Amino acid sequence: MAHDISVIIPIYNVEKYLRRALDSLLAQTHESWEAILVDDGSPDSCGAIADDYAARDSRFKVFHQTNQGVSAARNLGMEQASGQYVLFLDPDDFFHPQLMELCLQAAEKAAADMVTFTYHHFYRTANKVRHFLHLPDSKPRFKKYGKTKYVTTDNVFDFATEYSHPRDIDRRFAIKHCQPCFRMYRTSLVKTIPFIVGIRFEDFPWWSEVLLHVGRCVILGLPLYYYYPNPKSFLLSSDSEKQALHLELSIEAAQKVYENAPEDKRLLWEKRFLAPFEHYLEKKRKQR
């Protein structure tokens, strides 16, 4: 049975959060989806949890592999994706119940290659503060959306940026940051764009290449993704030297993608994506 949307979830050492992520799929108001769960050799009970969900609902499809990293897990997921559109979900995060419904409606109405949204900033910030104060996590509250406003563009570079507060873009409809989880993509658009195995910050070169292939894009600007500040994540748990090393590799890979890109797109990419990453790298170098 063909599904409208494939959701790719790389899984490793997140047994504390995985059920919440998978339950957010079961809570979706749109029901035509498949979830591709890639157990990346997780040493905890994640594999068993994934198998349990698959046994109860055939929309969950589980693949077990030896540990190869998040890039390899996502690549396997993309190979298996059969939906018209694809979403990425990190297993310590979760979806708003209407995410699929709203994205699919907008994509079909606009005949879009990509639909973008944002994450719930208050939820993430509140939990970072609560972790600092050793308080339990805050519980999410889901706003119910009716008719929504959005922007449609045939030039995604006019709206995309890595800056949190871009001055030259309408903040309400800026396509912020390079995390793949903040967008829904036409599967045929990303099927042949792999994540680079062996590096972290793998989303930067991947997203940089995706930008070059996007035709029409819908910008919802709604907080439909719940981004959880996991203390064990790479950004929150690794030292500055390790982050700098992987970021250098990521920047080099992305620069190769843009060597032969159209000049107007390359200049915007350098200004809005490469420059912020280079500033972040310089900061990490000083912390070594």
C-alpha positions in Angstrom: 0.0 0.0 0.0 1.4 3.4 -1.0 1.5 6.1 1.6 1.5 9.9 1.1 4.4 10.5 3.5 7.5 8.5 4.7 9.0 9.5 8.0 12.6 8.6 8.5 13.8 8.1 12.1 17.4 7.2 12.9 17.5 5.5 16.3 20.4 5.2 18.7 20.5 5.2 22.5 17.2 7.1 23.1 15.0 4.6 24.9 13.9 7.4 27.3 12.3 9.4 24.4 11.5 7.0 21.6 8.0 6.1 22.5 7.1 9.8 22.7 8.4 10.3 19.2 6.5 7.3 17.8 3.3 8.2 19.7 3.4 11.6 18.0 3.0 9.8 14.6 0.1 7.8 15.9 -1.5 11.1 17.0 -1.3 12.6 13.5 -4.6 13.9 12.0 -3.4 12.6 8.6 -3.2 8.8 8.6 -1.5 7.9 5.2 2.1 7.6 6.4 4.8 5.1 6.9 7.6 5.4 9.5 11.0 3.9 8.6 12.7 3.2 11.9 16.4 2.5 11.5 17.9 1.0 14.7 21.6 2.0 14.3 22.9 -0.8 16.6 21.5 0.9 19.6 22.8 -0.7 22.9 19.7 0.0 24.9 16.1 -1.2 24.4 15.4 1.0 21.3 15.4 -1.9 18.9 12.8 -3.8 21.0 10.6 -0.7 21.3 10.7 -0.2 17.5 9.8 -3.9 17.0 6.9 -3.5 19.4 5.4 -0.6 17.5 5.8 -2.5 14.2 4.1 -5.5 15.6 1.1 -3.3 16.5 0.9 -1.1 13.5 2.1 -2.1 10.0 2.9 1.5 9.1 6.0 1.2 11.3 8.8 -0.5 9.4 12.0 -1.5 11.3 15.5 -2.0 10.0 18.3 -3.1 12.3 22.0 -2.4 11.4 25.3 -2.3 13.1 26.3 1.1 14.4 27.3 3.3 11.4 26.1 6.8 12.5 23.1 9.0 11.8 24.1 9.7 8.2 24.1 6.0 7.3 20.8 5.5 9.1 19.1 8.3 7.3 20.5 7.1 3.9 19.1 3.6 4.6 15.8 5.2 5.4 15.7 7.2 2.2 16.4 4.1 0.2 13.4 2.4 1.7 11.1 5.5 1.5 8.1 4.9 -0.8 5.9 7.9 0.0 5.4 10.9 -2.3 6.9 13.1 0.4 9.5 12.5 3.1 9.9 13.9 6.6 12.8 13.4 9.1 12.2 13.0 12.8 15.0 12.7 15.4 13.9 10.2 18.0 14.3 12.5 21.0 11.9 15.0 19.3 8.3 14.8 18.3 5.7 16.2 15.9 2.7 18.5 16.4 -0.5 16.4 15.7 -1.3 18.4 12.6 2.1 18.6 11.0 1.4 16.1 8.2 -2.1 17.4 7.5 -1.0 21.0 7.2 2.2 20.3 5.2 0.4 18.0 2.7 -2.4 20.4 2.2 0.0 23.2 1.4 2.2 21.0 -0.8 -0.7 19.8 -2.9 -2.3 23.2 -3.3 1.0 24.8 -4.4 2.5 21.8 -6.2 5.5 22.3 -4.1 8.8 20.4 -3.8 9.2 21.4 -0.2 7.2 22.7 2.7 9.0 24.4 5.6 8.0 25.0 9.2 9.8 25.8 12.4 10.2 24.4 15.8 8.4 25.4 19.0 11.0 27.8 20.4 9.3 28.2 23.8 9.2 24.4 24.5 12.9 24.0 23.7 14.0 27.1 25.7 11.8 26.2 28.7 13.2 22.8 28.9 16.8 24.0 28.7 16.1 26.3 31.7 14.3 23.4 33.5 17.3 21.1 33.0 19.6 23.8 34.4 17.4 24.1 37.5 17.1 20.2 37.7 13.3 20.4 37.2 11.2 17.9 35.3 10.4 18.6 31.6 7.6 20.9 30.7 4.6 19.2 29.0 3.8 20.4 25.5 0.5 22.2 24.6 -0.7 21.8 21.0 -2.5 24.7 19.4 -5.2 23.6 17.0 -4.8 25.2 13.6 -7.5 26.1 11.1 -6.9 28.0 8.0 -3.3 29.0 7.8 -1.3 31.7 6.0 1.8 30.8 4.1 4.2 32.1 1.5 5.0 30.4 -1.8 8.3 31.0 -3.6 10.1 29.7 -6.7 13.4 30.9 -5.4 14.1 29.4 -2.0 17.4 31.4 -1.7 15.4 34.5 -1.1 14.2 33.2 2.2 16.8 30.7 3.5 19.3 31.5 6.2 21.3 30.1 9.0 21.0 33.3 11.1 18.5 33.2 13.9 17.4 36.8 13.3 18.0 37.6 9.6 17.8 41.3 8.9 17.4 41.0 5.2 14.5 38.5 5.3 10.9 38.7 6.6 11.4 37.0 9.9 7.8 35.6 9.8 8.6 33.5 6.8 12.3 32.9 6.9 13.6 29.4 6.3 15.9 29.2 9.2 18.7 26.7 9.9 19.9 23.6 8.1 18.3 20.8 10.2 16.6 18.5 7.8 13.8 17.9 10.3 12.2 21.3 9.8 10.9 20.6 6.3 8.8 18.1 4.3 10.4 17.2 0.9 9.2 15.7 -2.3 10.8 12.3 -2.1 12.2 12.4 -5.6 14.0 15.6 -4.7 16.1 14.2 -1.9 16.2 10.5 -2.9 19.6 10.8 -4.6 21.2 13.3 -2.2 22.9 11.2 0.5 24.1 12.4 3.9 27.9 12.1 4.2 28.9 9.2 6.4 31.6 9.7 9.0 31.1 13.4 9.9 28.9 15.2 12.2 27.2 18.5 11.2 26.2 16.3 8.2 23.1 18.3 7.8 25.0 21.4 6.6 26.4 20.0 3.3 23.2 18.0 2.7 20.9 21.0 3.1 23.3 23.1 1.0 22.9 20.7 -1.8 19.1 20.3 -1.4 18.7 24.1 -1.8 20.1 23.9 -5.3 17.4 21.4 -6.4 14.3 23.0 -4.8 11.8 24.4 -7.3 8.7 25.6 -5.6 8.7 26.0 -1.8 5.9 26.7 0.7 6.8 28.5 3.9 4.3 27.8 6.7 6.2 29.5 9.5 4.3 27.5 12.1 5.9 25.8 15.2 5.1 22.2 14.2 8.2 20.5 15.4 9.1 20.0 19.0 12.9 20.1 19.3 14.0 18.6 22.6 17.4 19.7 24.2 18.8 16.2 24.8 21.8 16.6 27.2 23.4 13.6 25.4 23.2 15.1 21.9 26.4 15.8 20.0 26.1 19.6 20.4 25.4 19.5 24.1 27.8 16.7 25.1 30.9 16.9 22.9 33.9 19.2 23.5 34.9 22.2 21.4 37.9 20.4 19.7 35.7 17.6 18.5 33.0 19.9 17.2 35.6 22.1 15.4 37.1 19.0 13.6 33.8 17.8 12.3 32.6 21.3 11.4 35.8 21.8 9.3 34.9 18.6 7.4 31.3 19.7 7.0 32.3 23.1 5.6 34.8 21.6 3.1 32.1 19.2 1.8 29.6 22.0 1.4 32.0 24.3 -0.4 32.6 21.5 -3.0 28.9 21.4 -3.7 28.9 25.1 -4.6 32.1 25.2 -6.7 30.0 25.1 -9.9 26.7 26.6 -8.6 25.1 29.7 -10.2 26.8 32.8 -9.0 23.7 34.4 -7.5 22.9 31.3 -5.5 26.5 30.8 -4.4 26.8 34.4 -3.1 23.6 34.1 -1.1 24.7 30.8 0.3 28.1 32.1 1.3 26.5 35.1 3.0 23.6 33.4 4.8 25.0 29.9 5.5 28.8 29.6 5.1 29.6 32.8 7.0 27.6 31.9 10.1 29.2 28.4 10.1 32.7 29.9 9.7 32.0 32.3 12.6 30.9 29.3 14.8 34.0 27.3 13.7 36.3 30.2 14.7 34.6 30.4 18.1 35.2 26.7 18.6 38.8 27.0 17.6 39.4 29.6 20.2 37.9 27.3 22.8 40.3 24.5 22.0 
